[in-house]
Amino acid sequence: LKLHLKHGSGLNEEIDRYMCIDRELDAYIECVSPYVCKLLGYGGKKPSRMFLIMEYMENGSLEELLLDPARAGEVALLDKFRIMHNIAHGLTDIHDKNFIHADLTPKNILLSSELQAKICDLGSAKNMNHRVVANKQIGGLYYLPHEFYMGRYTNKIDVYSFGLVMYHLFSGSRHVYNSSGMLVFDQFNRIPLGLIKVLVWRSTQFNPMQRETIHYYRDIFRAYVDAVRE
C-alpha cells in the first residue's frame, strides 16, 4: 500500500485512514477461521478509496434478519443455537490469535444461505501482540461494556457484546440502558430457555472478571448442537 500525503489539515485524516486499512488487513490475514468472513482481495489507489473484497453471504447481516419480524420468526431454535455457536467459534479463533474484535454487533455478523454465521468488519480489531494501548473509542459503542470507555480492557469486551447479540436473537428485542447508563433486559422473560438466560446473564456481568471466556460459550453451544443432531 502506498500513502499519498496531503499538506494541511487533511494529513492526519489520511494517516488515520491508512492505519485503519492496515489494521483491518492485518486482522483478516491473522484471524483466518471458517467463521470469519474470508478476505478475497483489496484494491484502490488511496487510503480514502481503498476497498476490501469479501466472500458473498447470501442472507445478509444478522441485524437485517432481526429487524424483519417475519424472517426472524421463521428461524428455528436449533438454527439460533447454531448461529451462536458459529459466532463463538469465530471469536475463539480471533482471541486465540491475541486479537480483540471490539465491534461485535448483529450488523457485523453475516449469514449464508444455510444460516451459517460469520464475523466480518475487523476494522476496529485490536492486535494485542503489538502492545498498543487500546484507548480509542471506536467500535459498536452500544454493544460495548463500561471498561471500554476507561481505555483499559481485555477480550472480555467481546464476550459482553456476544451476550447482547445472544439476548437479541433469543428474545427478539435489543437491550436498552436506563437513565443511569445501566444495562436493562426488559424482554428477558421472552427468552424461551433457562440455559440461555443464564448464558446471557454470565456474559454481560459488569465486572469483566466474572464473565467466562468465549471458549466456554463455544463449547456449550457446540455440545447442544451436537446433541440435537444425534
C-alpha positions as semicolon CSV with decimal commas, in nm:
position;residue;x (nm);y (nm);z (nm)
1;L;0,000;0,000;0,000
2;K;0,121;0,349;-0,086
3;L;0,024;0,650;0,119
4;H;-0,017;0,977;-0,071
5;L;0,021;1,251;0,189
6;K;-0,151;1,587;0,159
7;H;-0,043;1,917;0,307
8;G;-0,257;2,089;0,569
9;S;-0,533;1,959;0,790
10;G;-0,601;1,657;0,571
11;L;-0,270;1,494;0,662
12;N;-0,386;1,340;0,989
13;E;-0,707;1,213;0,829
14;E;-0,508;1,047;0,551
15;I;-0,276;0,881;0,802
16;D;-0,572;0,760;1,009
17;R;-0,733;0,603;0,702
18;Y;-0,410;0,429;0,612
19;M;-0,363;0,295;0,963
20;C;-0,724;0,173;0,979
21;I;-0,686;-0,014;0,650
22;D;-0,354;-0,157;0,759
23;R;-0,505;-0,282;1,087
24;E;-0,801;-0,441;0,914
25;L;-0,585;-0,621;0,658
26;D;-0,356;-0,741;0,935
27;A;-0,656;-0,874;1,128
28;Y;-0,804;-1,061;0,831
29;I;-0,466;-1,214;0,743
30;E;-0,402;-1,330;1,100
31;C;-0,754;-1,431;1,205
32;V;-0,834;-1,692;0,941
33;S;-1,131;-1,900;1,051
34;P;-1,426;-2,087;0,900
35;Y;-1,641;-1,844;1,099
36;V;-1,474;-1,519;0,997
37;C;-1,564;-1,380;0,655
38;K;-1,296;-1,460;0,403
39;L;-1,093;-1,174;0,255
40;L;-1,058;-1,233;-0,118
41;G;-0,861;-0,922;-0,209
42;Y;-0,832;-0,547;-0,185
43;G;-0,768;-0,254;-0,415
44;G;-0,765;0,122;-0,459
45;K;-0,505;0,395;-0,506
46;K;-0,550;0,597;-0,190
47;P;-0,641;0,512;0,169
48;S;-0,963;0,713;0,125
49;R;-1,054;0,498;-0,176
50;M;-0,936;0,159;-0,061
51;F;-1,180;-0,128;-0,066
52;L;-1,186;-0,488;0,051
53;I;-1,331;-0,777;-0,147
54;M;-1,510;-1,023;0,081
55;E;-1,688;-1,351;0,024
56;Y;-2,058;-1,320;-0,054
57;M;-2,306;-1,414;0,219
58;E;-2,649;-1,465;0,066
59;N;-2,867;-1,387;0,370
60;G;-2,709;-1,055;0,457
61;S;-2,648;-0,950;0,815
62;L;-2,797;-1,084;1,135
63;E;-2,922;-0,731;1,201
64;E;-3,130;-0,736;0,883
65;L;-3,282;-1,066;0,989
66;L;-3,361;-0,950;1,343
67;L;-3,525;-0,628;1,220
68;D;-3,760;-0,828;0,997
69;P;-4,018;-0,994;1,230
70;A;-4,140;-1,229;0,957
71;R;-3,793;-1,363;0,879
72;A;-3,683;-1,373;1,244
73;G;-3,994;-1,569;1,340
74;E;-3,906;-1,842;1,091
75;V;-3,564;-1,915;1,244
76;A;-3,579;-2,246;1,429
77;L;-3,442;-2,277;1,782
78;L;-3,169;-2,515;1,663
79;D;-3,062;-2,262;1,399
80;K;-3,032;-1,997;1,670
81;F;-2,806;-2,227;1,870
82;R;-2,605;-2,296;1,556
83;I;-2,569;-1,924;1,482
84;M;-2,443;-1,855;1,834
85;H;-2,201;-2,146;1,810
86;N;-2,063;-2,008;1,482
87;I;-2,014;-1,663;1,637
88;A;-1,849;-1,805;1,949
89;H;-1,622;-2,023;1,735
90;G;-1,519;-1,723;1,523
91;L;-1,445;-1,515;1,832
92;T;-1,246;-1,803;1,979
93;D;-1,025;-1,811;1,671
94;I;-0,983;-1,432;1,688
95;H;-0,895;-1,439;2,059
96;D;-0,656;-1,731;2,014
97;K;-0,457;-1,504;1,778
98;N;-0,449;-1,245;2,059
99;F;-0,684;-1,009;1,876
100;I;-0,994;-0,833;2,010
101;H;-1,276;-0,770;1,763
102;A;-1,415;-0,467;1,954
103;D;-1,712;-0,421;1,720
104;L;-1,929;-0,732;1,753
105;T;-2,286;-0,632;1,665
106;P;-2,562;-0,801;1,463
107;K;-2,464;-0,574;1,174
108;N;-2,117;-0,733;1,165
109;I;-2,239;-1,092;1,160
110;L;-2,325;-1,222;0,813
111;L;-2,534;-1,526;0,724
112;S;-2,502;-1,773;0,440
113;S;-2,792;-1,931;0,251
114;E;-2,795;-2,206;0,515
115;L;-2,775;-1,957;0,805
116;Q;-2,411;-2,025;0,880
117;A;-2,285;-1,718;1,066
118;K;-1,953;-1,548;1,002
119;I;-1,798;-1,246;1,171
120;C;-1,699;-0,953;0,949
121;D;-1,568;-0,595;0,974
122;L;-1,235;-0,626;1,153
123;G;-1,164;-0,255;1,111
124;S;-1,183;-0,200;1,486
125;A;-0,987;-0,513;1,578
126;K;-0,703;-0,472;1,825
127;N;-0,383;-0,671;1,780
128;M;-0,272;-0,714;2,141
129;N;0,057;-0,866;2,025
130;H;0,170;-0,512;1,935
131;R;0,122;-0,388;2,289
132;V;-0,067;-0,083;2,170
133;V;-0,266;0,099;2,437
134;A;-0,628;0,041;2,338
135;N;-0,788;0,371;2,428
136;K;-0,968;0,490;2,116
137;Q;-1,345;0,488;2,141
138;I;-1,426;0,306;1,821
139;G;-1,645;0,011;1,754
140;G;-2,011;-0,063;1,819
141;L;-2,043;0,157;2,127
142;Y;-2,397;0,044;2,210
143;Y;-2,263;-0,312;2,240
144;L;-1,954;-0,237;2,449
145;P;-1,919;-0,251;2,830
146;H;-1,817;0,022;3,068
147;E;-1,447;-0,074;3,085
148;F;-1,408;0,004;2,716
149;Y;-1,464;0,372;2,789
150;M;-1,199;0,358;3,060
151;G;-0,939;0,264;2,798
152;R;-0,826;-0,049;2,982
153;Y;-0,986;-0,372;2,874
154;T;-0,932;-0,727;2,754
155;N;-1,104;-0,957;2,509
156;K;-1,384;-0,986;2,765
157;I;-1,543;-0,687;2,590
158;D;-1,619;-0,923;2,300
159;V;-1,784;-1,166;2,543
160;Y;-2,009;-0,883;2,664
161;S;-2,105;-0,797;2,305
162;F;-2,163;-1,166;2,237
163;G;-2,412;-1,178;2,525
164;L;-2,605;-0,881;2,390
165;V;-2,627;-1,040;2,046
166;M;-2,749;-1,361;2,212
167;Y;-3,015;-1,169;2,404
168;H;-3,149;-1,008;2,087
169;L;-3,153;-1,333;1,891
170;F;-3,343;-1,531;2,155
171;S;-3,569;-1,258;2,296
172;G;-3,648;-1,079;1,972
173;S;-3,562;-0,741;2,125
174;R;-3,249;-0,534;2,163
175;H;-3,114;-0,442;2,506
176;V;-3,160;-0,091;2,648
177;Y;-2,984;0,131;2,900
178;N;-3,164;0,320;3,175
179;S;-3,113;0,686;3,267
180;S;-2,814;0,586;3,484
181;G;-2,646;0,408;3,197
182;M;-2,709;0,062;3,341
183;L;-2,787;-0,229;3,113
184;V;-3,152;-0,341;3,114
185;F;-3,304;-0,657;2,964
186;D;-3,669;-0,552;2,957
187;Q;-3,775;-0,855;2,750
188;F;-3,578;-1,116;2,944
189;N;-3,887;-1,330;3,005
190;R;-3,933;-1,376;2,631
191;I;-3,620;-1,595;2,619
192;P;-3,762;-1,950;2,592
193;L;-3,487;-2,142;2,771
194;G;-3,342;-2,104;3,118
195;L;-2,999;-2,203;2,985
196;I;-2,993;-1,903;2,751
197;K;-3,098;-1,670;3,031
198;V;-2,805;-1,792;3,240
199;L;-2,561;-1,754;2,948
200;V;-2,681;-1,401;2,874
201;W;-2,651;-1,307;3,240
202;R;-2,300;-1,453;3,276
203;S;-2,164;-1,292;2,960
204;T;-2,287;-0,941;3,046
205;Q;-2,161;-0,911;3,402
206;F;-2,048;-0,559;3,493
207;N;-1,719;-0,696;3,628
208;P;-1,527;-0,846;3,332
209;M;-1,355;-1,092;3,567
210;Q;-1,695;-1,254;3,625
211;R;-1,750;-1,319;3,254
212;E;-1,646;-1,657;3,118
213;T;-1,406;-1,674;2,825
214;I;-1,557;-1,714;2,479
215;H;-1,431;-2,075;2,474
216;Y;-1,688;-2,156;2,743
217;Y;-1,977;-2,041;2,525
218;R;-1,839;-2,210;2,215
219;D;-1,822;-2,544;2,395
220;I;-2,174;-2,516;2,538
221;F;-2,336;-2,427;2,206
222;R;-2,135;-2,694;2,025
223;A;-2,247;-2,958;2,276
224;Y;-2,611;-2,859;2,237
225;V;-2,597;-2,862;1,855
226;D;-2,419;-3,199;1,854
227;A;-2,672;-3,349;2,096
228;V;-2,966;-3,242;1,880
229;R;-2,801;-3,380;1,567
230;E;-2,768;-3,720;1,733
